[in-house]
Amino acid sequence: KQWYQRRVAITAGIADKEKEKGITGYTDTQDELEKISAQKGVADEQKGKVLEDMSDMSDKLNEMIRDKKLALAPIIKELRPLRSKCQELEHIHSRKKKKVPTATLR
């Protein structure tokens, strides 16, 4: 109880000094700023964690993409000449189809 009375007296003394100096409410403002600063620190810490998690996820996705590219590279290499051959055969088929009269196709 005594410490509470002492605190009230100190707070009243501070309020009187603030009023005397023309800065009424300074201590309250300072306390509020400190509280907001602490909240900002927590928010910044959470934001940092989220960014770190996103960075880890990005790294994992990039690694998965790299692995898939490595797995697909030989298949793509094998497919390229086949595509070329397919285009060539389609072209030949198209030319031959034009030479055949439409009545023959029915």
C-alpha positions in Angstrom: 0.0 0.0 0.0 2.8 2.4 0.8 4.5 1.8 -2.5 1.3 2.6 -4.3 0.9 5.9 -2.4 4.5 6.7 -3.2 3.9 6.0 -6.9 0.8 8.2 -7.0 2.8 11.0 -5.4 5.6 10.6 -7.9 3.2 10.5 -10.8 1.4 13.6 -9.5 4.8 15.4 -9.1 5.7 14.5 -12.7 2.4 15.8 -13.9 2.9 19.1 -12.1 6.4 19.5 -13.6 5.0 18.7 -17.1 2.3 21.3 -16.6 4.9 23.8 -15.3 7.1 23.3 -18.3 4.2 23.4 -20.8 4.5 19.8 -21.8 1.4 18.3 -20.2 0.9 14.6 -21.1 4.6 14.0 -22.1 5.0 11.0 -19.8 1.7 9.4 -21.1 2.8 10.0 -24.7 6.3 8.6 -23.9 4.7 5.5 -22.4 2.4 5.0 -25.4 5.3 5.4 -27.8 7.2 2.7 -25.9 4.2 0.4 -26.0 3.8 1.0 -29.7 7.5 0.4 -30.3 7.4 -2.9 -28.5 4.3 -3.9 -30.6 6.2 -2.9 -33.7 9.2 -5.0 -32.6 6.9 -8.1 -32.3 5.3 -7.4 -35.7 8.7 -7.0 -37.3 9.8 -10.3 -35.8 6.7 -12.0 -37.1 7.2 -10.4 -40.5 10.9 -11.6 -40.6 9.7 -15.2 -39.8 7.2 -15.1 -42.6 9.7 -13.8 -45.0 12.2 -16.5 -44.0 9.5 -19.2 -44.4 8.7 -17.8 -47.9 12.3 -17.8 -48.8 12.7 -21.4 -47.7 9.6 -22.4 -49.7 11.0 -20.6 -52.8 14.3 -22.4 -52.4 12.5 -25.8 -52.2 10.4 -25.0 -55.3 13.5 -23.9 -57.2 15.2 -27.1 -56.3 12.2 -29.2 -57.4 12.1 -27.3 -60.7 15.8 -27.9 -61.2 15.3 -31.6 -60.5 12.4 -31.9 -62.9 14.5 -30.1 -65.6 17.3 -32.5 -65.1 14.9 -35.5 -65.3 13.2 -34.2 -68.4 16.4 -33.1 -70.3 17.2 -36.5 -71.8 13.6 -37.1 -72.8 13.4 -33.7 -74.5 16.7 -34.3 -76.3 15.2 -37.6 -77.6 12.0 -35.9 -78.6 13.4 -33.1 -80.7 14.4 -35.2 -83.7 11.1 -37.1 -83.5 9.2 -33.8 -83.7 11.2 -32.8 -86.8 10.5 -36.2 -88.4 6.8 -35.9 -87.5 6.6 -32.4 -89.2 8.4 -33.8 -92.3 5.9 -36.7 -92.5 2.9 -34.4 -92.0 4.2 -32.2 -94.9 4.7 -35.2 -97.1 1.2 -36.5 -96.2 -0.3 -33.1 -96.9 1.3 -33.0 -100.4 0.2 -36.5 -101.3 -3.3 -35.8 -100.0 -3.6 -32.8 -102.3 -2.6 -35.0 -105.3 -5.4 -37.5 -104.7 -8.8 -36.5 -106.2 -11.5 -35.9 -103.6 -13.8 -38.5 -105.2 -11.2 -41.2 -104.5 -11.3 -40.4 -100.8 -15.0 -41.2 -100.5 
